[in-house]
Each structure stands twice: as C-alpha cells, then as structure tokens.
Amino acid sequence: MFPLHKIPVSIFVFFLPLLVLAGNPYRFPGGATEAGMGSVCIMKPGFWSSFSNQALLSDNHSIIVGFNYQNRFFINELSTRTIAGIFPAGNASVGVHYSNFGYSDFRREMAGIASGLALSENINAGIQIDYFSEKTSGEYDNHQFITFEAGITYKPVANITIAVHLFNPVPNSLRKSILPAAINAGAGIELSNVLFAGLEVGISTGERIILKTGLEYEAAKSLWLRGGFSTENTSFSFGLGYLFKSIKIDLGFLTHEKLGITSAASIIFKIR
C-alpha cells in the first residue's frame, strides 16, 4: 500500500471535506470522550458534549476549562486544536470555545458562545452563536461566516435521554455561504450505574445519513472504557478516560477504512 505520509499535504486542501470523519467538516470535533464513543454525544452530559448539544450545558454547574487535540491520520497539517470553558450563570450555564484546524496554507477557525437552560424538570434547551473563518494562501478566496445552532433534550424517565440538535438551520433561499445545514437526533440510556449506551443519527446538506452507536463502561473507580461505531467511512472507535481529583484525562481513537487512525487527547480542569 502506498504510504499516506508521502502524498503532498497541499493535495489534501482540495479533499478536506472527504477526509473529515464527521459528516459536517465545519463543526469542530468533540473531545476525546466523544471520539472514543464513535462521536455519540448529543444526549450524554459532559464537558465537550455540551458544545455538540448546547442543551447539555444546563447540567454543568461548575467552572470548567478544557483543551483538546485531534490528529487525523498522523498528519500534523490535519490537526485540530480546541480550548473551551463553561461557567455557571444563575439558572443557566454559558460556554465559550475556540478551535483551529490546518496549517499555514490552509486554516479553518471557529469560535462560539453558547448558553443552556433547564426549561422544566425533564426538558433542557440551548443555543450557540458561531463564527467561522477559512483562510487559504495564494489566489484562493478567504471566507467568514456567522450562524447559529440549537438543541434540546428530554428525559421521559430518569435513565433515558432523547435529544435533537440543529446546525445552521437556515433555508436554502437565504443561505449565502457554503456552510451546510445539519440535524442530529439520538437517545441514550444508563443501563446501570456504570454502563451507558447511545444511538445517534444525523444528516448534513448533500451527505448521506450517518448512524452512530457508542458505549461507556466504568471499569473501576474513576476509570472509563469506551467503544463505538459509525457508518461514516465504516469507522470503529475506542478510548479511555481517567479522573484524578479535579483533573480528567481522556484518549480516543477512530479508524478510517482506507486512511488510517485519528487520535484525540483531552484534558479538563474543574476549577470549582
């Protein structure tokens, strides 16, 4: 097989949407927790999941800061770096994040500010305003976009969560950018105090429906094992996480049927 690292990196600029494991290349990837579970995240409370479905922000009542690094196929030029924070604000929580992808000749940046609120005992909702910037060298155009995304979660019973998330839900007649629209829906169940399972389905403009499943098992105190599968590129995933006092470290790995492995590493600090 021809070694992937010998292909000129500049070629990837024209095929980036095909190389991104998620169905929507403009949304920054979740953390290593989500990577290890096949990117199942819109219904599972967690730091990075809160930016995949802003309704989950309402479950966070502490000041938390996190960093995530994702490397696609062991090519540094296809890496994503993310920093984020969540802050309680009365009955709601506010989240901010910044993410950048690429290298000097192609760079994609995203920043967002979000808020999540509990509407009732069983229903949470959230919204986020996004800013995107895409820069290329040479004669290629640079782009800047502003859009929004929103999500909702519903708990019919204590151990089951149903969720829906919308990204860039703007009619085609009004959309003047290349940003795709996307919708994701899913459900998760806590099978026991140590086992969580989730199922998620999503679709983006011009793409096929993607089905994702994921599991998380607390194998020991403060140690989690994860696994998942996505029909996008027939991707299997696995990962682990460890909590030490107020610091949580996660690792996640996703496979691609032709291009190899994407790795992700996250560290989260709970300040108070």
Secondary structure, 3 states (H helix, E strand, C coil): CCCHHHCCHHHHHHHHHHHCCCCCCCCCCCCHHHHHCCCCCCCCCCCHHHHCCHHHHHHCCCCEEEEEEEEECCCHHHEEEEEEEEEEECCEEEEEEEEEEEECCEEEEEEEEEEEEECCCCEEEEEEEEEEEEEECCCCCCEEEEEEEEEEEEEEECCEEEEEEEECCCCCCCCCCCCCCEEEEEEEEEEECCEEEEEEEEEECCCCCEEEEEEEEEEECCEEEEEEEECHHHEEEEEEEEEECCEEEEEEEEEECCCEEEEEEEEEEECC
